[in-house]
Amino acid sequence: MASMYTYHPATKPHLKPSSSVVSPRPPTLALRSSLFRSRIPVDLFSIRTSLNGPTGEPLGRVRVGSKQVVASQHSFDVLIVGAGIIGLTIARQLLLESDLSVAVIDKAVPCSGATGAGQGYIWMASKTPGSDIWELALRSHQLWESLAEHIHDQGLNSQELLGWKKTGSLLIGKTVEESALLERRVKQFSEAGVEAEFLSSRELLLKEPALSVDKESGAALLPNDCQLDAHRTVAFVEEGNRQFASRGRYAEFYHDPVIALLRSGKNGEAKAVLTAKSTFYCKKAVVVASGCWTGSLMRDLNIRVDVPVKPRKGHLLVLENFNPVRLNHGLMEVGYVSHQQIMQHSSVSAAGLSNDEEMLSISMTATTDTMGNLVLGSSRQFVGFNTEADASIIDNIWKRAQEFFPELREMSLAEIGKNRKVRIGLRPFMPDGKPVIGSVPGLSNVFLASGHEGSGLTLALGTAEMVADMVMQNQGKVDSAPFAVEGRCCR
Ligand SMILES: Cc1cc2nc3c(=O)[nH]c(=O)nc-3n(C[C@H](O)[C@H](O)[C@H](O)COP(=O)(O)OP(=O)(O)OC[C@H]3O[C@@H](n4cnc5c(N)ncnc54)[C@H](O)[C@@H]3O)c2cc1C
């Protein structure tokens, strides 16, 4: 337990990006930001420190090429790169289940990545029984439910703290074919031990009166599916993690991009990561949970794996405090499930927008969140790391929602005016549709946890448990083999 930190409280860092660094401020920058911006390749083996290994916090000298710069140094058992839902829940799991010290480092703040855009479904309905991801999703779902129950048992309110609602999920079909598919899925879910029921169009309308249904419509209802609010949940997880700060076991370093990895001359294992401001030594492990940036970060860190993760942009439309449509369940059109797989066709052609490169798809998703906002989604497209709002996509999300909710046909988006917001995030997409979770071949103390695409909130607690078990060398609860780095991320 090397860390010597005193915790400096900060106000909700992810909500106030400009004041988000909650760690002790390093007195001097370690590496100039110009070095980072110019992406001068840092010869990792040429970086030397004038001190003999980790020393806690005091200053040291770091040589980068011919330059010697003064750097602040920190030492933890585990370093986690990325403060999205995956990185923060891994930190939580390690703090709760071990006596290791943990630092979370982010180039920005929590919720600035995909996590901040997430709609909040904690769903089995969008997973396929028997698929590689099924067991992990089941375990994760169970862990989320236990967490919500635990909060409740302590006399606290999980709806307030997590935005938690056990609404159940409705996967909706509009055609005879889609309804037949849903009937088959319900059977599959039941056989896999997950409670599910097929609803005829009449039954569907009774459950969800705001929907427009015709006689071909049908739905799969999974009564145990839930939803949460990503921002509230992240705030809750951070708050819990910070309880360990006064014991010297936890610290957060935000607005501090990781730019290099220092490897031990003895066994080649990771010894430290360098950020724009500091050197962080690790005694046990480095966990890379940097979402869609993981592939480029591996290249920057000179790690010889090729993680084929790509940013898959998503838009959501939030209608604030919206009374005309109030939902009892989380809703999704069945086409959404196939959109998680890249090769499937889109359910709406989004005339004039779609092109093969971007592979734009838009499927109806709808939830009423704990604040009474109607959250409508969602789009999927490949446009690199661009996060600008695209008015034509918002328009198409709106049009698609109008097909499901007659009340919306009576109004235009312009009328809703100021009471609408757009959320945009980059889902970390893996071409084979499953996250990569495991140690890097040849670098056994570096672990990846990335590529959760549109299911990172659902899969977070299961992923966190899996990674923590790997770090602590415990037997896992779920088989991690399908998520291994080896064979999927080769150079
Ligand atoms: C519109 C939309 C709706 C969604 N809805 C749902 C849903 O309903 N249910 C669900 O389960 N999932 C949903 N998702 C998916 C879910 O949000 C993601 O899978 C999840 O947030 C991924 O979490 P992450 O921690 O891996 O990545 P991120 O949240 O992107 O976090 C990665 C972090 O790494 C940091 N980072 C990157 N590079 C560096 C570096 N060099 N140094 C330091 N830090 C770095 C970034 O700043 C970022 O904070 C949705 C996503 C979108 C976009």
The ligand as an SDF file (V2000), in Angstrom:
LIG
                    3D

 53 58  0  0  0  0  0  0  0  0999 V2000
  -26.1840    7.3830  -27.3120 C   0  0  0  0  0  0  0  0  0  0  0  0
  -25.7170    6.2440  -26.4600 C   0  0  0  0  0  0  0  0  0  0  0  0
  -26.6380    5.5160  -25.7110 C   0  0  0  0  0  0  0  0  0  0  0  0
  -26.2130    4.4380  -24.9350 C   0  0  0  0  0  0  0  0  0  0  0  0
  -27.1330    3.7740  -24.1710 N   0  0  0  0  0  0  0  0  0  0  0  0
  -26.7260    2.7290  -23.3910 C   0  0  0  0  0  0  0  0  0  0  0  0
  -27.6700    2.0340  -22.5860 C   0  0  0  0  0  0  0  0  0  0  0  0
  -28.8350    2.3840  -22.5320 O   0  0  0  0  0  0  0  0  0  0  0  0
  -27.2350    0.9570  -21.8750 N   0  0  0  0  0  0  0  0  0  0  0  0
  -25.9250    0.5420  -21.9090 C   0  0  0  0  0  0  0  0  0  0  0  0
  -25.6130   -0.4620  -21.2780 O   0  0  0  0  0  0  0  0  0  0  0  0
  -25.0010    1.2190  -22.6330 N   0  0  0  0  0  0  0  0  0  0  0  0
  -25.3770    2.2880  -23.3790 C   0  0  0  0  0  0  0  0  0  0  0  0
  -24.4670    2.9660  -24.1460 N   0  0  0  0  0  0  0  0  0  0  0  0
  -23.0950    2.4760  -24.1890 C   0  0  0  0  0  0  0  0  0  0  0  0
  -22.2960    2.9180  -22.9870 C   0  0  0  0  0  0  0  0  0  0  0  0
  -22.5150    4.2830  -22.7490 O   0  0  0  0  0  0  0  0  0  0  0  0
  -20.8090    2.6290  -23.2680 C   0  0  0  0  0  0  0  0  0  0  0  0
  -20.6300    1.2910  -23.6450 O   0  0  0  0  0  0  0  0  0  0  0  0
  -19.9840    2.8850  -22.0030 C   0  0  0  0  0  0  0  0  0  0  0  0
  -20.2540    4.1740  -21.5100 O   0  0  0  0  0  0  0  0  0  0  0  0
  -18.5030    2.7170  -22.2820 C   0  0  0  0  0  0  0  0  0  0  0  0
  -17.8410    3.0730  -21.1050 O   0  0  0  0  0  0  0  0  0  0  0  0
  -16.2650    3.2300  -21.0670 P   0  0  0  0  0  0  0  0  0  0  0  0
  -15.9190    3.5570  -19.6710 O   0  0  0  0  0  0  0  0  0  0  0  0
  -15.6520    2.0380  -21.7120 O   0  0  0  0  0  0  0  0  0  0  0  0
  -15.9430    4.4300  -22.0710 O   0  0  0  0  0  0  0  0  0  0  0  0
  -16.0570    6.0000  -21.8900 P   0  0  0  0  0  0  0  0  0  0  0  0
  -17.2370    6.3960  -21.0980 O   0  0  0  0  0  0  0  0  0  0  0  0
  -15.9430    6.5740  -23.2570 O   0  0  0  0  0  0  0  0  0  0  0  0
  -14.7800    6.3600  -21.0200 O   0  0  0  0  0  0  0  0  0  0  0  0
  -13.4730    6.2740  -21.5220 C   0  0  0  0  0  0  0  0  0  0  0  0
  -12.6420    7.3230  -20.8060 C   0  0  0  0  0  0  0  0  0  0  0  0
  -11.2690    7.1700  -21.1780 O   0  0  0  0  0  0  0  0  0  0  0  0
  -10.6800    8.4550  -21.1720 C   0  0  0  0  0  0  0  0  0  0  0  0
   -9.4410    8.4300  -21.9480 N   0  0  0  0  0  0  0  0  0  0  0  0
   -9.2840    8.1870  -23.2630 C   0  0  0  0  0  0  0  0  0  0  0  0
   -7.9860    8.2870  -23.6250 N   0  0  0  0  0  0  0  0  0  0  0  0
   -7.3040    8.6030  -22.4900 C   0  0  0  0  0  0  0  0  0  0  0  0
   -5.9240    8.8590  -22.2090 C   0  0  0  0  0  0  0  0  0  0  0  0
   -4.9700    8.8390  -23.1500 N   0  0  0  0  0  0  0  0  0  0  0  0
   -5.5770    9.1720  -20.9380 N   0  0  0  0  0  0  0  0  0  0  0  0
   -6.5070    9.2110  -19.9470 C   0  0  0  0  0  0  0  0  0  0  0  0
   -7.8250    8.9920  -20.1830 N   0  0  0  0  0  0  0  0  0  0  0  0
   -8.2190    8.6950  -21.4320 C   0  0  0  0  0  0  0  0  0  0  0  0
  -11.7680    9.3230  -21.7870 C   0  0  0  0  0  0  0  0  0  0  0  0
  -11.5850   10.6860  -21.4880 O   0  0  0  0  0  0  0  0  0  0  0  0
  -13.0390    8.7360  -21.1780 C   0  0  0  0  0  0  0  0  0  0  0  0
  -13.4540    9.4400  -20.0200 O   0  0  0  0  0  0  0  0  0  0  0  0
  -24.8490    4.0760  -24.9080 C   0  0  0  0  0  0  0  0  0  0  0  0
  -23.9210    4.8390  -25.6170 C   0  0  0  0  0  0  0  0  0  0  0  0
  -24.3400    5.9140  -26.3840 C   0  0  0  0  0  0  0  0  0  0  0  0
  -23.3260    6.7240  -27.1340 C   0  0  0  0  0  0  0  0  0  0  0  0
  1  2  1  0
  2  3  1  0
  2 52  2  0
  3  4  2  0
  4  5  1  0
  4 50  1  0
  5  6  2  0
  6  7  1  0
  6 13  1  0
  7  8  2  0
  7  9  1  0
  9 10  1  0
 10 11  2  0
 10 12  1  0
 12 13  2  0
 13 14  1  0
 14 15  1  0
 14 50  1  0
 15 16  1  0
 16 17  1  0
 16 18  1  0
 18 19  1  0
 18 20  1  0
 20 21  1  0
 20 22  1  0
 22 23  1  0
 23 24  1  0
 24 25  2  0
 24 26  1  0
 24 27  1  0
 27 28  1  0
 28 29  2  0
 28 30  1  0
 28 31  1  0
 31 32  1  0
 32 33  1  0
 33 34  1  0
 33 48  1  0
 34 35  1  0
 35 36  1  0
 35 46  1  0
 36 37  1  0
 36 45  1  0
 37 38  2  0
 38 39  1  0
 39 40  1  0
 39 45  2  0
 40 41  1  0
 40 42  2  0
 42 43  1  0
 43 44  2  0
 44 45  1  0
 46 47  1  0
 46 48  1  0
 48 49  1  0
 50 51  2  0
 51 52  1  0
 52 53  1  0
M  END
$$$$
